[in-house]
Amino acid sequence: MKKIIVISFLVLCALAISSCSTQISEAAYEEFVETLEDRGYTIQVEEDTEKIILAGEHKRLTINETDYLSVFLYKNNDEMEKDASRLSADGFTYSTEGRTISISWVSKPRFYKKDNMIVLYVGEDAELIHVYGELLDSPFIGGSSG
């Protein structure tokens, strides 16, 4: 009887530990949003929006009620880098598991990477592009110029 209790306890502990390890850290994301707010931007967040293109957990941010960002969060940096590698150099295609998706954007896409997140900005606001570059470094797709 003691063996069954000990084994059950160990199984429950293993399940608890494995479920904790699959959680996505939001530390970089929260720091990014907080920094934007500290700089005077108003941010509205839509949680769990529809799945678009990338595999990460998607959050849509509205900046100052006029511009939009898509933030994709991953379990770790390796998963983020793997998904980032599926984008073409110009950001207009995404390839995975034998299929390629063509993407049409209303403006030039800019993809930024930081820690376990990819940030997508499709827009031409020079001030925002500058701020994103300061906070996230240069885009890995889309370059820093318009």
N, C-alpha and C positions, 0 to 999 in steps of 0.2 A: 504494500500500500504506500509506504514511504517513497519507494522508487517511482511510482506513478505520479505522486505529488511533485517530487523533485523534477521529473521529466516534464511534466505539465508546466511547472514554473519556468524551467529553462526555455521551453518552446515559446511561452508568452513573452519572456524577456527578449528572445531573439526577434520575435515579431515586432515588439515595441521599438527595438533598436533599428530594425530595417525600415520601419515606417518613418522614423525620424530622419534617417539618412536620405530619404527621397524628397524631403521638403525642399522647396526652392527658397533660397535666401533672397530677401528683398532689400538688403542693406545698401547696395550701390544705387538701386532704384530710389529708395527713400531719401538717400543723401542727394541725389540728382534733383528730385522734386523740391526738397527743402531748400537747396541752393537757389533754384529758380525763384521760389517764393521769397527768399531773402533778398533777391535782386529786384523785387517789385512786380514780378509776373503773377498773374492769377492763373491757377491751375485747376481744372476740373478733370476728374478721373472717372473713366468708365471701366469697371472691373469685368473680367470674364466676357469680353466681347467676342463676336464670331471669329472663328479661325481664319486667318488670312496668311497665305504664303508660308511664312516661316513656322518652324515647329515649336518654338518657345511659347510659354504662357503669355498671352497678349493683353496689354493694357493700352487703352487709347487715352491720350491726354489732350485736352483743349487748352491752348495757351492764349490768354487774353481774349477769349471768346471768338478768335478769328483764325488761329493757326492750329494745326493738329500734329501730334507725334504719335507714332506707334512704338511701344516698348515691348520687347520680347525677352522674357526672363527664362533662364535655364538652371538646371540643378547645379551646374558647375561651369567653369571656363572651358573645359574640353568639349562639352556638349555644345556650348555656344560657338566655339571655333569650327566644329564639325558642320553645324548648320550654316554658318557664315560662308564656308567653303563651297556650298551648293549654289550660291549666287554667282551670276556671271560678272565679269569685270565692270560692266556698265549698269548692272542692277536690273536689267530688263528680262532676265530669265532665271529660273530656279530649277535645278535638276536634282532629282533624287530617285533612287530605286527604279532605274530604267525609264523614267518619264521626265519630260522637260515641260515646264509651264512658262509660257510667254506672258509678260506683264506689261500693261499699258499704264503709264503714269500721266497725270495732268501737268506735271512739271518734272524737273530733274530730281531724281531720288538721291538722297544722301544717307548712307548707312554708317553709323558710328558704333564702336565696340568699347565696352568698359566692363571689367570684371566678368560677371555672368549675364550681361545683357547686351542686346543689339537695339539701337535706337534708330528709327527710320523717320526722316523728315522729307516731305515732298512739298517744297515751297521755295519762294525766292526772297523772303524777308532777310535782308543783309544783316540786320542787327541780330536776329535769332541765329542765323548761320554762324556769326562770329561768336555768340555766347555758347552755342553747342560745341563749337571748336575749342573754346577755352575749357569747358567742363568735361568734354569727352575726347579731346584730341581731334586730329584731322579725320575726316571720314575715310573709311577704308574703301568705300565705293562712292563716287560722285565728286570727289575733289573738293577743295575749299572755295573755289571760285564759282560764280554763276554761270 
